[in-house]
């Protein structure tokens, strides 16, 4: 079982809140992009981590008038800055993935993008249609796809890419929408 911090689909998440939540509003679903969406950046991180192993010996051999250009202390400092950059790259990747969430409450849908710079929301009663789509063979194998939510609100469509188990997510959101619409008409 995955550590809860790395889960991409959480029903009734604990210790989760956002600014603007009503006092009688509960968060029913927290959704993140699939961990597979991090694969390109993970591969880049691995490349960055191993690069000094090949680059340092090369730089140590560079001379100018038979004097090494990069001595021990300068190679150490260069390597230190390179690894600080690499750790920053990895940390930024994690933060963007972790904080780019899609919340479904008992009242509305909230889409929080790129470190909380862009937040869109719509009431569940405005949702007209929910679809899921899996593209390509890799998507089929990994069961990763997109969710499309058509609304009658100001933001006419919410799209969530690279979602694990898109049909399960679609059904869970659809059930909440149906429940809210029935509750709203009583």
Rosetta blueprint (number, residue, H / E / L):
1 X L
2 X L
3 X L
4 X H
5 X H
6 X H
7 X L
8 X L
9 X E
10 X E
11 X E
12 X L
13 X L
14 X L
15 X L
16 X L
17 X L
18 X L
19 X L
20 X L
21 X L
22 X L
23 X L
24 X L
25 X L
26 X L
27 X E
28 X E
29 X E
30 X E
31 X E
32 X L
33 X L
34 X L
35 X H
36 X H
37 X H
38 X H
39 X H
40 X H
41 X H
42 X H
43 X H
44 X H
45 X H
46 X H
47 X H
48 X H
49 X H
50 X H
51 X H
52 X H
53 X H
54 X H
55 X H
56 X H
57 X H
58 X H
59 X H
60 X H
61 X H
62 X L
63 X E
64 X E
65 X L
66 X L
67 X E
68 X E
69 X L
70 X L
71 X L
72 X H
73 X H
74 X H
75 X H
76 X H
77 X H
78 X H
79 X H
80 X H
81 X H
82 X H
83 X H
84 X H
85 X H
86 X H
87 X H
88 X H
89 X H
90 X H
91 X H
92 X H
93 X H
94 X H
95 X H
96 X H
97 X H
98 X H
99 X H
100 X L
101 X E
102 X E
103 X E
104 X E
105 X E
106 X L
107 X L
108 X E
109 X E
110 X E
111 X E
112 X E
113 X E
114 X L
115 X L
116 X L
117 X L
118 X E
119 X E
120 X E
121 X E
122 X E
123 X E
124 X H
125 X H
126 X H
127 X E
128 X E
129 X E
130 X E
131 X E
132 X E
133 X E
134 X L
135 X L
136 X H
137 X H
138 X H
139 X H
140 X H
141 X H
142 X H
143 X L
144 X E
145 X E
146 X E
147 X E
148 X E
149 X E
150 X E
151 X E
152 X L
153 X L
154 X L
155 X L
156 X L
157 X E
158 X E
159 X E
160 X E
161 X E
162 X E
163 X E
164 X E
165 X L
166 X H
167 X H
168 X H
169 X H
170 X H
171 X H
172 X H
173 X H
174 X H
175 X H
176 X H
177 X H
178 X H
179 X H
180 X H
181 X H
182 X H
183 X H
184 X H
185 X L
186 X L
